[in-house]
Amino acid sequence: MKIILSIGSIIGSLSLVTLSAYACSNKSGHTGMDPYSFLLLFIPLFVIGLVGLRYQQARKYALTAVGIAVSGIVLLLVLDRTNTLVEYEAWIDRGMPEKGKDISNKHLTR
């Protein structure tokens, strides 16, 4: 279990760094890829981390995995909410808002 959690945490950490770097380097606020595709990594990492909490020997690794997964999910939500990194079609649907401008809930679309 420790090995699975360690590998998942490493991949999750690398994904967090990659997503953050891409968001910082993206000047337009929109992208051709769907940032929410990272959920395909963060949600299973979260679930595996929760399962790992049942094993005393793997508790630290499990907490690390859960923390990384939650951080990734929160990062995705913040990037979307502030129009920092939005899929191109969603960006157009929102009226092409400026990067970094907060949006109201009624205009929040994927």
N, C-alpha and C positions, 0 to 999 in steps of 0.2 A: 504494500500500500504506500510505503514511503517513496518508493521509486516512481510510482504513478503520480503521486502528488507533487514530487519534485520536478518531474518532467513537465507536468501541467503548469506548475507555477513559473517555470523558466519560459515556457512558450507564452503564457499569459503576460509575463513581465515584458518580454520582447514585443508582444503585440501592443501593450500600453505605450511603450517607447515609440514604436513605429507610428501608431495612430497620433500620438502627441506631436511628433516631429512633422508628420504630414499636415496636420492641422495648422501648425505654426508656419510652415513653408507655403501653404496654400493662400494666395493673396485674394482670391475671388470669393471665397466663402462657399463655393459649390464644387462638387466633384462628380465624375462619371460613375464612380462606384458607390454602392450603398454602404454608408458607415455602419449601419445596423447589422451588416453581415458579420461583424466582429462578435455579435451575440452568439453566433454558432460556436464560438470558443468560450466566451465568458460564462454562459449559462451552464454548459456541462461541467466546467471547472468549479462552479459554485456547488453544483449537485454532488460532484465527487468529493469536494471539500467537506460538505455536510456529512456524507457517508463516512469519511475518514475520521470525523470527530468521535465516532463510536470506538475507535481503536486507540487505546491509551498511548501506545508507542508512536503513533503517527499524529498525535494531537497538534503539535507545533506546525507540522507540515500542512495539516488540514486547515488550521487557522490562517496560515499564510495564503493558501489557495483561495479560501473564502474571501480574504481581504483583497487579494488581487482581482478576483472576479467582481466583487462589489465596486472596487475602484474603476474597473473598466466599464461597468454598466453606468455608473454615475458620470464618468467622462463622456460617454456617448450621449447621454441625456443633456448634459451641459453644452456640448458642442452643437447639438441640434437646437436646443432652446435659444441659444445666443446667435444662431445662424453662422457659426464659425466654420462648420463643416456639414453641409447638407447635400443630399443627392440632387443632381441637376433638375430633375422633373419636380421634385418637392420645392426647390428654390423658385422655380418659375411659378408654381401654384401659389406660393406665398407672395407673389408680386415682386420678386427679385430684390429682397431686402438687403441692406448693407450688412457687411460682415460685422459681427459683434453687437448688433442691435437685438435686444430682447424682443420676443414676440408674445402676443397674448395667446391664451389657450384656444380661443375661437379660430385662430388662423393656423394652429398647429396641425400640419398634415404630414404624412410620410410621403 
